């Protein structure tokens, strides 16, 4: 349960911040539209936060990257292989046609790859911090 909470909260905080800035300053959405979009996305992040953490951990365990460029590559591949199918399904459910789905997946792949390593580093840092905090609580005198 601890890892579920950590991964989920890390996902919500990171992507709410990134998406909010993108929606406001890149897409030019109104603040009320951004708020609505972010509120809609929270349940999706709750559902996918921990499963992605498990997927990413498995990906790193299987590939064992040792140098920084390989960690960037593995984070990118893990993120894309997990998130692109979810995004594709979301687009189909939202009513996008096949051409729109292909265009959006292609263009979004680049952005997803760019954000994947910073998110991976952030996820590791939050996990390390949460584990240290949790360990201190369990050894604290009663």
HELIX and SHEET records of a PDB file:
HELIX    1   1 UNK A    2  UNK A   25  1                                  24    
HELIX    2   2 UNK A   31  UNK A   63  1                                  33    
HELIX    3   3 UNK A   68  UNK A   94  1                                  27    
HELIX    4   4 UNK A   98  UNK A  139  1                                  42    
END                                                                             
